[in-house]
Amino acid sequence: MSKRKSRDSHMTVGQCVSQAQKILRQRFCHQEVSTSPVGLECQHKHLLELLRRTAVHGESNSVLIVGPRGTGKTMLLNYVLKELQEEKDVKSNIMLVHLNGLLQTDDRIALKEITRQLNLENVVGDKVFGSFAENLAFLLEALKKGDRSSSRPVIFVLDEFDLFAHHKNQTLLYNLLDVSQSAQAPVSVVGLTCRLDVLELLEKRVKSRFSHRQIHLLGSLSFSQYLETAASQLSLPPDFPDAKFANEWNTSVKKLCEDKSVEGVLRKHFEGSKDFRSLHTLLLLALSRVTVSNPVIRPGNLLEAGRCSSADSKANILHGVSILELCLIIAMKHLNDIYEGEPFNFQMVHNEFKKFISRKSHSIHNFEKPVVIKAFEHLQQLELIRPVEASSAKIQKDYQLMKLVLDHTQVMEAVQRYPQCPTDVRQWASSAFA
């Protein structure tokens, strides 16, 4: 792939790379899928049939999509809605309203958002309504067509559904489910939640109006399906402007997923977390390394992305501490080994450090006690050590009990990677972990 122009669409390699990155970033950031979600065929069929009945036949429905975070609830719904909107008799007819329990924290805010998304601000104007139900009924009435015999189907998507159950009297849920049950207008209510006990949060009157349909996503992907998903997520669509570039890109993606080192990175990622969001983050990091001189994702890019995404934040902080602070951490680890994980105080750490200095005074500067105290306090600010109990005015700072929040490997790695670390300090660290 040298710098050349493609015959069919006159796009340079730079333009192709830029366009590919734009398409894939949008896919990763908006939880979109180019093909039917892998391992969710049954759930996909059920949800599509349910929403098609609302969009095409004007049948009201309500359904809950339940599953842990990152199992693909939003991704599945987005794919189904995309499929629906591509159907000829649905495209211009259906209306979508997206609400999120984290953003619409009460019914007044939610109603304003519904009005905005339905483009009915001018219709509502300065009208004053006696109740929430009246306001909602007016909005749905305003959506009716000229012959008043049928309305435009509205699909309400309630993200973080369980948070809407905490609204006062659950008025929004009651009215939406009441409309969907009484067939006043073709309305579908789709709730997304990660709480299995969500129905227990609903009041009796709300629960009685819910259809009790639930679609469960339990993240039962196998590794081969996970690998297949990663490949499909990285592939460019058939309608990409430059067909030759797209073919070369998709061939390189296929080879990439067959690479053993890449398979190792993805397996490690899969065993840590099967959720799609973390997979998208990993692929996004690899995608960011694609340039004009390197126009495809190479195994090395994904290996580097794997290292970045699984980087230990505490270990990274350790790489920036001073030599005195590193010595104090080694002293704490030594105390942990001696007293089998019991808490320590500054005085004990200082004594341990002084013993080391007395033995190796030629390699480390003998710091004054106030300087050592300052270094100890800095470690506390970095949250590498934490107090066992809330600080009391009665206890002197020197004697407040602390715990180290680092393990053996993190400290040893920091010592090994520390630039120009004195040999004596390394030997002391090794003896502490012997």
C-alpha positions in Angstrom: 0.0 0.0 0.0 2.2 2.8 -1.2 1.1 6.4 -1.6 -1.0 6.1 -4.8 -4.4 7.1 -6.0 -7.1 4.5 -6.4 -8.6 4.3 -9.9 -12.2 3.9 -8.9 -12.7 6.7 -6.4 -9.5 8.8 -6.6 -8.7 8.5 -2.9 -5.2 8.7 -1.6 -3.9 6.3 1.1 -4.1 9.2 3.6 -7.8 9.8 2.8 -8.5 6.1 3.0 -6.8 5.7 6.4 -8.7 8.8 7.7 -12.0 7.5 6.4 -11.4 4.0 7.9 -10.5 5.5 11.3 -13.6 7.7 11.2 -15.9 4.7 10.5 -14.3 2.4 13.1 -14.1 5.1 15.8 -17.8 5.8 15.4 -18.5 2.1 15.6 -16.5 1.7 18.8 -17.7 4.8 20.6 -21.4 4.4 19.8 -21.5 0.6 20.5 -22.5 -0.1 16.9 -22.2 -3.5 15.2 -21.7 -4.1 11.5 -23.2 -7.6 11.6 -25.7 -9.4 13.9 -24.2 -9.6 17.4 -22.4 -12.9 17.9 -23.9 -15.3 20.4 -27.1 -13.3 20.8 -29.1 -14.7 17.8 -32.1 -15.8 19.9 -32.3 -12.5 21.8 -31.9 -10.5 18.5 -34.8 -12.4 16.9 -37.1 -11.9 19.9 -36.4 -8.1 20.2 -36.7 -7.5 16.4 -40.0 -9.3 16.2 -41.4 -7.4 19.2 -40.4 -3.9 17.9 -41.4 -4.7 14.3 -45.0 -5.5 15.6 -45.0 -1.9 17.1 -43.4 -0.2 14.1 -45.4 -2.0 11.3 -48.7 -3.2 13.0 -49.1 -0.4 15.6 -49.1 -3.0 18.5 -48.0 -1.6 21.9 -45.4 -3.5 23.9 -43.0 -3.3 26.8 -39.8 -5.3 27.4 -36.8 -5.3 29.7 -33.3 -6.1 28.5 -31.4 -7.4 31.5 -27.7 -8.3 31.8 -24.4 -7.2 33.4 -22.6 -4.1 32.2 -20.8 -4.6 28.9 -22.7 -7.7 27.7 -24.0 -5.9 24.7 -27.5 -4.6 25.7 -27.1 -1.2 24.0 -25.3 -2.8 21.1 -28.1 -5.3 20.5 -30.8 -2.6 20.7 -28.9 -0.3 18.4 -28.5 -3.1 15.8 -32.2 -4.0 16.0 -33.3 -0.3 15.6 -30.9 0.1 12.7 -32.4 -2.9 11.0 -35.9 -1.6 11.6 -35.1 1.8 10.2 -33.8 0.2 7.0 -37.2 -1.4 6.3 -39.1 0.7 3.7 -42.5 0.9 5.6 -40.9 1.7 8.9 -38.2 4.3 8.0 -40.4 7.4 7.8 -43.0 6.3 10.3 -41.2 5.3 13.5 -40.1 7.8 16.2 -37.4 7.2 18.9 -37.1 8.7 22.3 -33.9 7.9 24.3 -34.0 8.6 28.1 -31.2 7.8 30.6 -31.8 7.4 34.3 -28.4 9.1 35.0 -29.4 12.3 33.0 -33.2 12.5 33.5 -33.2 12.4 37.3 -36.8 13.4 37.8 -40.1 13.3 35.8 -40.1 17.0 34.9 -36.7 16.8 33.2 -37.7 13.6 31.5 -40.9 15.2 30.1 -39.0 18.2 28.8 -36.6 15.7 27.0 -39.5 13.7 25.6 -41.0 17.0 24.2 -37.7 18.0 22.7 -37.0 14.6 21.1 -40.5 14.5 19.6 -40.0 18.1 18.2 -43.2 19.3 20.0 -41.8 22.4 21.9 -43.9 24.7 19.6 -47.0 22.6 20.1 -46.7 22.6 23.9 -45.8 26.3 24.1 -47.0 27.9 27.3 -49.8 25.4 28.0 -50.3 24.5 31.7 -51.1 20.9 32.5 -52.8 19.7 35.7 -50.8 16.5 35.8 -48.0 14.5 34.2 -50.5 12.1 32.7 -52.3 15.0 31.0 -49.1 16.4 29.6 -48.0 13.0 28.2 -51.5 12.3 26.8 -51.3 15.7 25.0 -47.9 14.9 23.5 -49.1 11.5 22.2 -52.3 13.2 20.8 -50.1 15.7 19.0 -48.4 12.8 17.2 -51.7 11.5 15.6 -52.0 11.8 11.9 -54.6 13.9 10.0 -57.3 11.2 10.0 -56.8 10.6 13.7 -57.3 6.9 13.1 -53.7 6.0 13.8 -50.6 7.5 15.4 -46.9 7.3 14.5 -45.4 4.5 16.6 -43.1 5.8 19.3 -40.3 3.6 20.9 -39.2 4.8 24.3 -35.7 3.5 25.2 -35.1 3.9 29.0 -31.4 3.3 29.8 -30.6 2.6 33.5 -34.2 1.6 33.9 -33.8 0.9 37.6 -33.0 4.6 38.3 -36.4 5.6 36.9 -38.0 3.4 39.6 -36.5 5.9 42.2 -38.5 8.8 40.9 -41.3 10.1 43.1 -44.4 7.8 42.8 -42.8 6.3 39.6 -45.1 8.6 37.6 -43.1 8.4 34.3 -43.0 4.6 34.3 -46.7 4.4 35.3 -47.9 6.6 32.5 -45.6 5.1 29.8 -46.6 1.6 30.7 -50.3 2.6 31.1 -50.2 4.0 27.5 -48.5 0.9 26.2 -51.0 -1.4 27.9 -54.2 0.5 27.1 -53.4 0.9 23.4 -54.1 4.7 23.3 -51.3 5.0 20.8 -48.7 2.5 19.4 -46.0 2.8 22.0 -43.1 0.4 22.9 -41.2 0.8 26.2 -37.8 -0.8 26.1 -35.9 -0.7 29.5 -32.1 -1.5 29.8 -30.8 -2.5 33.2 -28.1 -4.5 34.9 -30.3 -5.3 38.0 -31.9 -8.7 38.0 -34.2 -7.7 40.8 -35.5 -4.6 38.9 -39.2 -5.8 39.0 -39.0 -5.8 42.8 -38.4 -2.0 42.7 -41.6 -1.3 40.8 -44.8 -0.3 42.7 -47.8 -2.7 42.4 -49.7 -0.4 40.0 -46.7 0.0 37.7 -45.8 -3.8 37.8 -49.4 -4.7 36.9 -49.1 -2.6 33.7 -45.8 -4.1 32.6 -45.9 -7.0 30.2 -43.3 -9.0 32.2 -41.3 -9.7 29.0 -37.6 -9.9 29.8 -34.7 -10.6 27.5 -31.6 -11.8 29.4 -28.0 -11.2 28.2 -25.7 -13.2 30.4 -22.4 -12.8 28.6 -22.0 -16.5 27.6 -19.6 -15.8 24.8 -17.0 -18.5 23.9 -13.5 -17.4 23.0 -13.9 -18.3 19.3 -17.1 -16.1 19.3 -15.1 -13.3 21.0 -12.4 -13.6 18.3 -15.0 -13.5 15.6 -16.6 -10.4 17.2 -13.1 -8.6 17.3 -12.6 -9.4 13.6 -16.0 -8.2 12.5 -15.6 -5.0 14.6 -12.3 -4.2 12.8 -13.6 -5.0 9.3 -14.6 -2.2 7.0 -18.1 -2.2 5.5 -18.7 -3.3 1.8 -19.8 0.3 0.9 -16.4 1.8 1.8 -15.5 4.4 -0.9 -12.2 2.7 -2.0 -13.0 -1.0 -2.6 -9.3 -2.0 -3.1 -8.2 -0.4 0.2 -11.2 -2.1 2.0 -10.3 -5.5 0.6 -6.6 -5.2 1.6 -7.7 -3.9 5.1 -10.1 -6.8 5.7 -7.5 -9.3 4.5 -5.0 -7.9 7.0 -7.6 -8.0 9.8 -8.2 -11.7 9.0 -4.5 -12.4 9.2 -4.2 -10.3 12.3 -6.8 -12.5 14.2 -5.0 -15.7 13.1 -1.7 -14.4 14.6 -0.8 -16.4 17.8 0.6 -13.3 19.7 -2.6 -11.4 19.0 -4.7 -14.4 20.0 -2.8 -14.4 23.3 -3.6 -10.7 23.9 -7.2 -11.2 23.2 -7.4 -14.3 25.3 -5.9 -12.5 28.3 -8.4 -9.7 27.7 -11.3 -12.2 27.4 -10.4 -13.9 30.6 -10.2 -10.6 32.5 -13.4 -9.1 31.1 -15.8 -10.4 28.4 -17.5 -7.1 28.0 -17.7 -5.3 24.6 -16.7 -1.9 26.0 -13.3 -3.0 27.1 -12.8 -4.8 23.7 -13.7 -1.6 21.9 -11.2 0.3 24.1 -8.5 -2.2 23.2 -9.3 -2.0 19.5 -9.5 1.8 19.6 -5.9 2.0 21.0 -4.6 -0.3 18.3 -6.5 1.7 15.6 -4.9 5.0 16.8 -1.5 3.6 15.7 -2.6 3.3 12.1 -0.8 6.0 9.9 -0.2 6.6 6.2 3.2 4.8 6.4 1.6 2.0 8.4 -1.9 1.7 6.8 -3.0 -1.5 8.5 -3.2 -2.8 12.1 -0.1 -4.9 12.8 0.3 -7.5 15.6 2.7 -5.2 17.4 0.1 -2.4 17.5 -2.4 -4.7 19.3 0.4 -6.0 21.7 1.2 -2.4 22.6 -2.5 -1.6 23.0 -2.9 -4.7 25.3 0.0 -3.4 27.5 -1.6 0.1 27.7 -5.1 -1.1 28.5 -3.8 -3.5 31.2 -1.3 -1.1 32.7 -1.2 -1.1 36.5 -1.9 2.4 37.6 -0.3 1.9 41.1 2.9 0.5 39.4 3.0 3.5 37.1 2.9 5.8 40.0 5.8 3.9 41.6 8.0 4.6 38.6 7.9 8.4 39.5 8.7 8.3 43.2 12.0 9.5 44.6 14.8 7.1 45.7 13.9 8.0 49.4 10.3 7.2 48.9 11.2 3.9 47.2 13.5 3.0 50.2 10.5 3.7 52.6 8.3 1.4 50.5 10.9 -1.4 50.7 11.2 -0.8 54.5 7.4 -1.1 54.7 7.4 -4.3 52.7 10.2 -5.6 55.0 8.0 -4.9 58.0 5.0 -6.6 56.3 7.2 -9.8 55.9 8.4 -9.6 59.5 5.0 -9.0 61.2 3.0 -11.0 58.6 0.9 -8.1 57.2 0.2 -6.3 60.5 -0.1 -2.5 60.2 2.9 -0.2 60.8 3.6 3.4 61.8 6.1 6.0 60.6 8.4 5.4 63.5 8.8 1.7 62.7 9.4 2.5 59.0 12.0 5.2 60.0 13.8 2.8 62.3 14.0 0.2 59.5 15.3 2.8 57.1 17.9 3.9 59.6 19.2 0.3 60.0 19.7 0.1 56.2 21.5 3.6 56.1 23.8 2.5 59.0 24.8 -0.6 56.9 25.1 1.2 53.6 25.8 4.8 54.4 28.1 5.2 51.4 25.4 4.6 48.8 22.4 6.6 50.2 22.4 10.1 51.6 21.4 10.2 55.3 18.2 12.2 55.2 17.0 14.3 58.1 13.9 13.1 59.9 11.6 16.0 58.7 12.5 15.1 55.1 11.7 11.5 55.7 8.3 12.5 57.2 7.6 14.6 54.2 8.3 11.7 51.9 6.1 9.4 54.0 3.2 12.0 53.8 3.7 12.2 50.0 3.3 8.4 49.7 0.0 8.8 51.7 -1.2 11.5 49.3 -0.4 9.2 46.3 -2.6 6.6 48.1 0.2 4.0 48.1 -0.3 3.7 51.8 -3.5 4.3 53.8 -4.4 4.7 57.4 -6.1 1.7 59.1 -8.5 4.0 61.0 -9.7 7.6 60.6 -7.0 9.9 62.0 -7.7 11.0 65.6 -6.5 14.1 67.2 -5.2 12.1 70.2 -2.7 10.0 68.1 0.5 11.6 67.0 1.2 11.4 63.2 4.4 9.4 63.8 2.4 6.6 65.5 -0.7 6.4 63.3 -1.1 2.9 62.0 -0.8 2.5 58.2 -1.2 -0.3 55.6 0.7 -0.7 52.3 -1.6 -1.1 49.3 1.1 -2.6 47.0 2.0 -6.2 46.6 5.3 -8.0 46.2 5.4 -8.0 42.4 4.5 -4.3 42.0 7.3 -3.2 44.3 9.9 -5.6 42.7 8.9 -4.4 39.2 9.3 -0.8 40.3 12.8 -1.5 41.8 13.9 -3.3 38.6 12.7 -0.6 36.3 13.8 2.4 38.4 16.4 4.4 36.4 19.9 4.4 38.0 18.7 2.6 41.1 21.7 2.0 43.5 22.8 -1.6 43.7 22.6 -1.6 47.5 18.9 -0.6 47.3 18.2 -3.5 44.8 20.0 -6.0 47.0 18.0 -4.7 50.1 14.8 -5.1 48.1 15.7 -8.6 47.1 16.6 -9.6 50.7 13.3 -8.1 51.9 11.4 -10.5 49.4 13.6 -13.5 49.9 
